[in-house]
Amino acid sequence: MSFQLNPDSQRIVSYCPLCETEFNPMEARVLDENAEASLVHVRCKECRNAMLTLVQMTKAGVSSVGLVTDLSYEDVVKFKEEGTISIDDVMMAHQGLQNGDILTDLKGN
C-alpha cells in the first residue's frame, strides 16, 4: 500500500481545532513520511496555533491523530533531530527542578 499526502487525506486536517478556521491545504508542511503515514505540521493563519498531525493510510481507510502545539515547523525539525530523551535526562531535570536550579542544557553540552 502506497501512501502520499493527497487532497483526500488533507481534508482530515481541514480546520483549526481551537478557532475552527479552515486550513488551506498548501499551508501543511510534511515533516516525515513513509509508505503508511505522514507527519504533518499545520499552522493556523487566524490564531497562530499549530497542529502536529499523524495521517495514516490503513486497509480501513485514512485516519489522523492531531496534537495542538506552539512549536514552529523549524522547532519540530530541530527536536526531531535531537534524538530521544533518556531516563537519566528526566531524572536530571527532576532533581534540578527540586533543587531550584535553572536547567539550560540537560545533556551537559
N, CA, C and O atoms as a GROMACS GRO file, in nm:
protein
  436
    1MET      N    1   0.085  -0.118   0.000
    1MET     CA    2   0.000   0.000   0.000
    1MET      C    3   0.089   0.124   0.000
    1MET      O    4   0.175   0.138   0.087
    2SER      N    5   0.070   0.210  -0.094
    2SER     CA    6   0.150   0.331  -0.105
    2SER      C    7   0.073   0.448  -0.045
    2SER      O    8  -0.048   0.459  -0.062
    3PHE      N    9   0.144   0.536   0.027
    3PHE     CA   10   0.080   0.650   0.091
    3PHE      C   11   0.142   0.779   0.045
    3PHE      O   12   0.265   0.792   0.042
    4GLN      N   13   0.059   0.874   0.008
    4GLN     CA   14   0.104   1.009  -0.023
    4GLN      C   15   0.001   1.105   0.034
    4GLN      O   16  -0.118   1.076   0.034
    5LEU      N   17   0.048   1.218   0.083
    5LEU     CA   18  -0.044   1.320   0.135
    5LEU      C   19  -0.113   1.383   0.016
    5LEU      O   20  -0.057   1.469  -0.052
    6ASN      N   21  -0.236   1.341  -0.009
    6ASN     CA   22  -0.311   1.389  -0.124
    6ASN      C   23  -0.432   1.470  -0.078
    6ASN      O   24  -0.457   1.477   0.043
    7PRO      N   25  -0.507   1.531  -0.168
    7PRO     CA   26  -0.621   1.613  -0.126
    7PRO      C   27  -0.722   1.540  -0.039
    7PRO      O   28  -0.779   1.601   0.052
    8ASP      N   29  -0.746   1.411  -0.062
    8ASP     CA   30  -0.840   1.336   0.021
    8ASP      C   31  -0.791   1.325   0.165
    8ASP      O   32  -0.870   1.343   0.258
    9SER      N   33  -0.663   1.297   0.184
    9SER     CA   34  -0.610   1.285   0.321
    9SER      C   35  -0.593   1.421   0.385
    9SER      O   36  -0.595   1.430   0.508
   10GLN      N   37  -0.576   1.527   0.308
   10GLN     CA   38  -0.564   1.661   0.364
   10GLN      C   39  -0.695   1.711   0.422
   10GLN      O   40  -0.695   1.797   0.510
   11ARG      N   41  -0.808   1.659   0.375
   11ARG     CA   42  -0.937   1.701   0.428
   11ARG      C   43  -0.950   1.666   0.576
   11ARG      O   44  -1.024   1.732   0.649
   12ILE      N   45  -0.880   1.562   0.620
   12ILE     CA   46  -0.886   1.522   0.760
   12ILE      C   47  -0.832   1.633   0.849
   12ILE      O   48  -0.884   1.657   0.958
   13VAL      N   49  -0.728   1.702   0.803
   13VAL     CA   50  -0.669   1.813   0.877
   13VAL      C   51  -0.716   1.940   0.808
   13VAL      O   52  -0.636   2.013   0.748
   14SER      N   53  -0.846   1.968   0.816
   14SER     CA   54  -0.901   2.076   0.735
   14SER      C   55  -0.936   2.202   0.812
   14SER      O   56  -0.962   2.306   0.750
   15TYR      N   57  -0.937   2.197   0.946
   15TYR     CA   58  -0.970   2.318   1.022
   15TYR      C   59  -0.896   2.320   1.154
   15TYR      O   60  -0.854   2.216   1.206
   16CYS      N   61  -0.879   2.440   1.209
   16CYS     CA   62  -0.811   2.459   1.336
   16CYS      C   63  -0.902   2.411   1.449
   16CYS      O   64  -1.018   2.453   1.455
   17PRO      N   65  -0.855   2.324   1.537
   17PRO     CA   66  -0.940   2.275   1.646
   17PRO      C   67  -0.967   2.382   1.752
   17PRO      O   68  -1.056   2.364   1.836
   18LEU      N   69  -0.892   2.492   1.751
   18LEU     CA   70  -0.912   2.597   1.852
   18LEU      C   71  -1.006   2.707   1.804
   18LEU      O   72  -1.100   2.743   1.875
   19CYS      N   73  -0.983   2.761   1.684
   19CYS     CA   74  -1.068   2.872   1.637
   19CYS      C   75  -1.160   2.830   1.522
   19CYS      O   76  -1.241   2.910   1.476
   20GLU      N   77  -1.146   2.706   1.475
   20GLU     CA   78  -1.229   2.647   1.370
   20GLU      C   79  -1.213   2.714   1.233
   20GLU      O   80  -1.299   2.698   1.146
   21THR      N   81  -1.104   2.789   1.213
   21THR     CA   82  -1.074   2.845   1.082
   21THR      C   83  -1.031   2.731   0.989
   21THR      O   84  -0.955   2.644   1.029
   22GLU      N   85  -1.080   2.733   0.866
   22GLU     CA   86  -1.041   2.630   0.770
   22GLU      C   87  -0.897   2.652   0.726
   22GLU      O   88  -0.855   2.764   0.700
   23PHE      N   89  -0.821   2.541   0.719
   23PHE     CA   90  -0.683   2.546   0.673
   23PHE      C   91  -0.680   2.540   0.521
   23PHE      O   92  -0.760   2.469   0.460
   24ASN      N   93  -0.588   2.613   0.461
   24ASN     CA   94  -0.556   2.597   0.321
   24ASN      C   95  -0.462   2.478   0.313
   24ASN      O   96  -0.358   2.479   0.379
   25PRO      N   97  -0.494   2.372   0.235
   25PRO     CA   98  -0.406   2.255   0.231
   25PRO      C   99  -0.260   2.287   0.198
   25PRO      O  100  -0.171   2.211   0.235
   26MET      N  101  -0.236   2.398   0.129
   26MET     CA  102  -0.098   2.434   0.095
   26MET      C  103  -0.018   2.481   0.217
   26MET      O  104   0.104   2.490   0.209
   27GLU      N  105  -0.085   2.511   0.329
   27GLU     CA  106  -0.017   2.554   0.450
   27GLU      C  107   0.043   2.436   0.526
   27GLU      O  108   0.127   2.456   0.614
   28ALA      N  109   0.002   2.315   0.494
   28ALA     CA  110   0.054   2.196   0.560
   28ALA      C  111   0.196   2.167   0.511
   28ALA      O  112   0.223   2.170   0.391
   29ARG      N  113   0.284   2.138   0.606
   29ARG     CA  114   0.422   2.104   0.571
   29ARG      C  115   0.453   1.965   0.625
   29ARG      O  116   0.438   1.939   0.744
   30VAL      N  117   0.497   1.876   0.536
   30VAL     CA  118   0.527   1.739   0.574
   30VAL      C  119   0.662   1.734   0.644
   30VAL      O  120   0.762   1.782   0.591
   31LEU      N  121   0.663   1.677   0.765
   31LEU     CA  122   0.786   1.662   0.843
   31LEU      C  123   0.855   1.530   0.812
   31LEU      O  124   0.978   1.522   0.806
   32ASP      N  125   0.775   1.427   0.793
   32ASP     CA  126   0.829   1.293   0.768
   32ASP      C  127   0.719   1.210   0.706
   32ASP      O  128   0.600   1.232   0.733
   33GLU      N  129   0.757   1.115   0.624
   33GLU     CA  130   0.657   1.025   0.567
   33GLU      C  131   0.721   0.894   0.528
   33GLU      O  132   0.840   0.886   0.498
   34ASN      N  133   0.638   0.790   0.528
   34ASN     CA  134   0.679   0.660   0.478
   34ASN      C  135   0.562   0.601   0.401
   34ASN      O  136   0.468   0.673   0.366
   35ALA      N  137   0.565   0.473   0.374
   35ALA     CA  138   0.462   0.411   0.289
   35ALA      C  139   0.324   0.412   0.353
   35ALA      O  140   0.223   0.409   0.282
   36GLU      N  141   0.316   0.418   0.487
   36GLU     CA  142   0.187   0.410   0.555
   36GLU      C  143   0.138   0.540   0.616
   36GLU      O  144   0.018   0.554   0.641
   37ALA      N  145   0.228   0.638   0.640
   37ALA     CA  146   0.185   0.756   0.715
   37ALA      C  147   0.270   0.879   0.684
   37ALA      O  148   0.380   0.870   0.629
   38SER      N  149   0.213   0.994   0.720
   38SER     CA  150   0.286   1.121   0.710
   38SER      C  151   0.267   1.198   0.840
   38SER      O  152   0.159   1.198   0.898
   39LEU      N  153   0.374   1.264   0.885
   39LEU     CA  154   0.369   1.354   0.999
   39LEU      C  155   0.367   1.494   0.941
   39LEU      O  156   0.458   1.534   0.868
   40VAL      N  157   0.261   1.571   0.973
   40VAL     CA  158   0.237   1.699   0.909
   40VAL      C  159   0.227   1.810   1.014
   40VAL      O  160   0.167   1.792   1.119
   41HIS      N  161   0.288   1.926   0.983
   41HIS     CA  162   0.278   2.045   1.067
   41HIS      C  163   0.189   2.144   0.994
   41HIS      O  164   0.213   2.176   0.877
   42VAL      N  165   0.085   2.193   1.063
   42VAL     CA  166  -0.007   2.290   1.004
   42VAL      C  167  -0.020   2.407   1.102
   42VAL      O  168  -0.045   2.386   1.220
   43ARG      N  169  -0.003   2.530   1.053
   43ARG     CA  170  -0.019   2.650   1.137
   43ARG      C  171  -0.142   2.725   1.091
   43ARG      O  172  -0.163   2.747   0.971
   44CYS      N  173  -0.224   2.765   1.188
   44CYS     CA  174  -0.344   2.842   1.161
   44CYS      C  175  -0.307   2.988   1.140
   44CYS      O  176  -0.241   3.049   1.224
   45LYS      N  177  -0.350   3.045   1.027
   45LYS     CA  178  -0.320   3.186   0.999
   45LYS      C  179  -0.399   3.279   1.090
   45LYS      O  180  -0.357   3.392   1.115
   46GLU      N  181  -0.513   3.232   1.140
   46GLU     CA  182  -0.600   3.317   1.220
   46GLU      C  183  -0.550   3.329   1.365
   46GLU      O  184  -0.522   3.440   1.411
   47CYS      N  185  -0.536   3.217   1.437
   47CYS     CA  186  -0.499   3.222   1.579
   47CYS      C  187  -0.351   3.193   1.604
   47CYS      O  188  -0.304   3.203   1.717
   48ARG      N  189  -0.278   3.157   1.500
   48ARG     CA  190  -0.132   3.132   1.504
   48ARG      C  191  -0.093   3.006   1.580
   48ARG      O  192   0.026   2.982   1.601
   49ASN      N  193  -0.190   2.924   1.622
   49ASN     CA  194  -0.157   2.797   1.685
   49ASN      C  195  -0.121   2.697   1.576
   49ASN      O  196  -0.156   2.715   1.459
   50ALA      N  197  -0.051   2.594   1.615
   50ALA     CA  198  -0.010   2.491   1.519
   50ALA      C  199  -0.061   2.355   1.564
   50ALA      O  200  -0.100   2.336   1.679
   51MET      N  201  -0.059   2.263   1.470
   51MET     CA  202  -0.101   2.128   1.498
   51MET      C  203  -0.006   2.031   1.430
   51MET      O  204   0.027   2.045   1.313
   52LEU      N  205   0.038   1.931   1.507
   52LEU     CA  206   0.114   1.820   1.451
   52LEU      C  207   0.014   1.707   1.430
   52LEU      O  208  -0.058   1.670   1.523
   53THR      N  209   0.011   1.653   1.311
   53THR     CA  210  -0.087   1.550   1.280
   53THR      C  211  -0.019   1.431   1.214
   53THR      O  212   0.060   1.447   1.121
   54LEU      N  213  -0.053   1.313   1.263
   54LEU     CA  214  -0.009   1.190   1.200
   54LEU      C  215  -0.125   1.140   1.116
   54LEU      O  216  -0.230   1.104   1.169
   55VAL      N  217  -0.106   1.137   0.985
   55VAL     CA  218  -0.210   1.091   0.892
   55VAL      C  219  -0.168   0.953   0.845
   55VAL      O  220  -0.060   0.936   0.788
   56GLN      N  221  -0.254   0.853   0.869
   56GLN     CA  222  -0.222   0.714   0.836
   56GLN      C  223  -0.319   0.658   0.734
   56GLN      O  224  -0.438   0.686   0.736
   57MET      N  225  -0.265   0.576   0.645
   57MET     CA  226  -0.346   0.504   0.549
   57MET      C  227  -0.343   0.357   0.590
   57MET      O  228  -0.237   0.295   0.595
   58THR      N  229  -0.461   0.302   0.618
   58THR     CA  230  -0.473   0.162   0.654
   58THR      C  231  -0.569   0.096   0.556
   58THR      O  232  -0.626   0.162   0.469
   59LYS      N  233  -0.586  -0.033   0.569
   59LYS     CA  234  -0.682  -0.102   0.483
   59LYS      C  235  -0.823  -0.052   0.507
   59LYS      O  236  -0.909  -0.060   0.419
   60ALA      N  237  -0.848   0.000   0.629
   60ALA     CA  238  -0.981   0.052   0.662
   60ALA      C  239  -1.004   0.193   0.609
   60ALA      O  240  -1.118   0.239   0.605
   61GLY      N  241  -0.899   0.262   0.567
   61GLY     CA  242  -0.911   0.397   0.515
   61GLY      C  243  -0.808   0.491   0.574
   61GLY      O  244  -0.707   0.447   0.630
   62VAL      N  245  -0.832   0.620   0.562
   62VAL     CA  246  -0.740   0.723   0.611
   62VAL      C  247  -0.787   0.769   0.748
   62VAL      O  248  -0.906   0.793   0.770
   63SER      N  249  -0.692   0.781   0.843
   63SER     CA  250  -0.724   0.833   0.976
   63SER      C  251  -0.614   0.928   1.020
   63SER      O  252  -0.505   0.929   0.963
   64SER      N  253  -0.645   1.009   1.122
   64SER     CA  254  -0.544   1.102   1.170
   64SER      C  255  -0.556   1.121   1.320
   64SER      O  256  -0.662   1.103   1.380
   65VAL      N  257  -0.443   1.158   1.380
   65VAL     CA  258  -0.436   1.193   1.521
   65VAL      C  259  -0.360   1.324   1.526
   65VAL      O  260  -0.251   1.335   1.471
   66GLY      N  261  -0.418   1.424   1.593
   66GLY     CA  262  -0.356   1.556   1.597
   66GLY      C  263  -0.320   1.599   1.737
   66GLY      O  264  -0.377   1.552   1.836
   67LEU      N  265  -0.224   1.690   1.745
   67LEU     CA  266  -0.177   1.746   1.871
   67LEU      C  267  -0.157   1.895   1.853
   67LEU      O  268  -0.079   1.938   1.768
   68VAL      N  269  -0.228   1.976   1.932
   68VAL     CA  270  -0.211   2.121   1.925
   68VAL      C  271  -0.078   2.155   1.991
   68VAL      O  272  -0.045   2.101   2.097
   69THR      N  273  -0.001   2.245   1.929
   69THR     CA  274   0.132   2.279   1.980
   69THR      C  275   0.163   2.425   1.951
   69THR      O  276   0.100   2.488   1.866
   70ASP      N  277   0.262   2.477   2.023
   70ASP     CA  278   0.310   2.612   1.993
   70ASP      C  279   0.443   2.605   1.918
   70ASP      O  280   0.505   2.708   1.892
   71LEU      N  281   0.486   2.484   1.883
   71LEU     CA  282   0.613   2.466   1.812
   71LEU      C  283   0.600   2.506   1.665
   71LEU      O  284   0.500   2.476   1.600
   72SER      N  285   0.701   2.576   1.615
   72SER     CA  286   0.707   2.606   1.473
   72SER      C  287   0.754   2.482   1.398
   72SER      O  288   0.801   2.386   1.459
   73TYR      N  289   0.742   2.485   1.267
   73TYR     CA  290   0.792   2.375   1.184
   73TYR      C  291   0.941   2.354   1.212
   73TYR      O  292   0.987   2.241   1.226
   74GLU      N  293   1.017   2.465   1.218
   74GLU     CA  294   1.162   2.457   1.242
   74GLU      C  295   1.193   2.398   1.379
   74GLU      O  296   1.289   2.321   1.392
   75ASP      N  297   1.113   2.432   1.482
   75ASP     CA  298   1.133   2.375   1.616
   75ASP      C  299   1.114   2.223   1.613
   75ASP      O  300   1.193   2.149   1.671
   76VAL      N  301   1.009   2.178   1.545
   76VAL     CA  302   0.981   2.034   1.539
   76VAL      C  303   1.097   1.962   1.470
   76VAL      O  304   1.140   1.857   1.517
   77VAL      N  305   1.147   2.017   1.361
   77VAL     CA  306   1.261   1.956   1.291
   77VAL      C  307   1.382   1.949   1.383
   77VAL      O  308   1.450   1.847   1.388
   78LYS      N  309   1.409   2.058   1.457
   78LYS     CA  310   1.524   2.062   1.548
   78LYS      C  311   1.512   1.955   1.656
   78LYS      O  312   1.607   1.880   1.681
   79PHE      N  313   1.395   1.945   1.722
   79PHE     CA  314   1.377   1.847   1.828
   79PHE      C  315   1.376   1.705   1.774
   79PHE      O  316   1.422   1.613   1.841
   80LYS      N  317   1.326   1.687   1.654
   80LYS     CA  318   1.325   1.554   1.592
   80LYS      C  319   1.468   1.504   1.570
   80LYS      O  320   1.496   1.385   1.586
   81GLU      N  321   1.557   1.595   1.535
   81GLU     CA  322   1.697   1.558   1.509
   81GLU      C  323   1.777   1.538   1.637
   81GLU      O  324   1.884   1.478   1.633
   82GLU      N  325   1.727   1.587   1.751
   82GLU     CA  326   1.798   1.575   1.879
   82GLU      C  327   1.803   1.432   1.931
   82GLU      O  328   1.894   1.398   2.007
   83GLY      N  329   1.711   1.349   1.893
   83GLY     CA  330   1.710   1.212   1.941
   83GLY      C  331   1.618   1.197   2.062
   83GLY      O  332   1.542   1.287   2.096
   84THR      N  333   1.626   1.081   2.124
   84THR     CA  334   1.536   1.050   2.234
   84THR      C  335   1.588   1.106   2.367
   84THR      O  336   1.707   1.133   2.384
   85ILE      N  337   1.495   1.122   2.459
   85ILE     CA  338   1.528   1.166   2.594
   85ILE      C  339   1.547   1.040   2.678
   85ILE      O  340   1.462   0.951   2.676
   86SER      N  341   1.657   1.033   2.750
   86SER     CA  342   1.684   0.915   2.831
   86SER      C  343   1.624   0.930   2.971
   86SER      O  344   1.583   1.040   3.010
   87ILE      N  345   1.618   0.821   3.044
   87ILE     CA  346   1.572   0.824   3.183
   87ILE      C  347   1.664   0.914   3.265
   87ILE      O  348   1.618   0.986   3.354
   88ASP      N  349   1.795   0.910   3.236
   88ASP     CA  350   1.889   0.997   3.307
   88ASP      C  351   1.857   1.144   3.284
   88ASP      O  352   1.867   1.225   3.376
   89ASP      N  353   1.818   1.181   3.161
   89ASP     CA  354   1.779   1.319   3.131
   89ASP      C  355   1.659   1.361   3.216
   89ASP      O  356   1.656   1.472   3.270
   90VAL      N  357   1.560   1.272   3.227
   90VAL     CA  358   1.440   1.301   3.305
   90VAL      C  359   1.475   1.316   3.452
   90VAL      O  360   1.426   1.408   3.519
   91MET      N  361   1.559   1.227   3.504
   91MET     CA  362   1.599   1.235   3.645
   91MET      C  363   1.677   1.363   3.673
   91MET      O  364   1.657   1.426   3.777
   92MET      N  365   1.765   1.402   3.583
   92MET     CA  366   1.842   1.524   3.599
   92MET      C  367   1.750   1.646   3.602
   92MET      O  368   1.769   1.738   3.682
   93ALA      N  369   1.649   1.648   3.514
   93ALA     CA  370   1.554   1.758   3.512
   93ALA      C  371   1.474   1.761   3.642
   93ALA      O  372   1.452   1.868   3.698
   94HIS      N  373   1.430   1.646   3.688
   94HIS     CA  374   1.353   1.638   3.812
   94HIS      C  375   1.434   1.689   3.930
   94HIS      O  376   1.386   1.768   4.011
   95GLN      N  377   1.558   1.642   3.940
   95GLN     CA  378   1.645   1.686   4.051
   95GLN      C  379   1.672   1.836   4.043
   95GLN      O  380   1.673   1.905   4.145
   96GLY      N  381   1.695   1.886   3.923
   96GLY     CA  382   1.720   2.028   3.906
   96GLY      C  383   1.601   2.113   3.945
   96GLY      O  384   1.616   2.218   4.006
   97LEU      N  385   1.480   2.066   3.910
   97LEU     CA  386   1.360   2.139   3.948
   97LEU      C  387   1.337   2.135   4.098
   97LEU      O  388   1.295   2.234   4.158
   98GLN      N  389   1.365   2.020   4.160
   98GLN     CA  390   1.350   2.010   4.306
   98GLN      C  391   1.449   2.102   4.378
   98GLN      O  392   1.415   2.160   4.481
   99ASN      N  393   1.569   2.115   4.325
   99ASN     CA  394   1.673   2.197   4.387
   99ASN      C  395   1.660   2.345   4.351
   99ASN      O  396   1.732   2.429   4.405
  100GLY      N  397   1.569   2.376   4.260
  100GLY     CA  398   1.552   2.514   4.217
  100GLY      C  399   1.657   2.560   4.118
  100GLY      O  400   1.669   2.679   4.091
  101ASP      N  401   1.733   2.467   4.063
  101ASP     CA  402   1.834   2.500   3.963
  101ASP      C  403   1.769   2.543   3.831
  101ASP      O  404   1.660   2.498   3.797
  102ILE      N  405   1.837   2.629   3.760
  102ILE     CA  406   1.792   2.665   3.626
  102ILE      C  407   1.862   2.571   3.530
  102ILE      O  408   1.985   2.567   3.524
  103LEU      N  409   1.784   2.495   3.454
  103LEU     CA  410   1.840   2.397   3.360
  103LEU      C  411   1.844   2.457   3.222
  103LEU      O  412   1.740   2.486   3.163
  104THR      N  413   1.963   2.475   3.170
  104THR     CA  414   1.974   2.528   3.034
  104THR      C  415   2.009   2.420   2.934
  104THR      O  416   1.980   2.434   2.815
  105ASP      N  417   2.072   2.312   2.981
  105ASP     CA  418   2.109   2.206   2.889
  105ASP      C  419   2.114   2.075   2.966
  105ASP      O  420   2.208   2.051   3.041
  106LEU      N  421   2.013   1.990   2.949
  106LEU     CA  422   2.006   1.865   3.022
  106LEU      C  423   2.117   1.768   2.989
  106LEU      O  424   2.150   1.682   3.071
  107LYS      N  425   2.175   1.781   2.870
  107LYS     CA  426   2.278   1.686   2.828
  107LYS      C  427   2.418   1.732   2.865
  107LYS      O  428   2.514   1.662   2.836
  108GLY      N  429   2.431   1.846   2.927
  108GLY     CA  430   2.562   1.891   2.976
  108GLY      C  431   2.654   1.944   2.868
  108GLY      O  432   2.775   1.951   2.890
  109ASN      N  433   2.601   1.982   2.752
  109ASN     CA  434   2.685   2.036   2.644
  109ASN      C  435   2.710   2.183   2.663
  109ASN      O  436   2.778   2.246   2.582
   0.00000   0.00000   0.00000
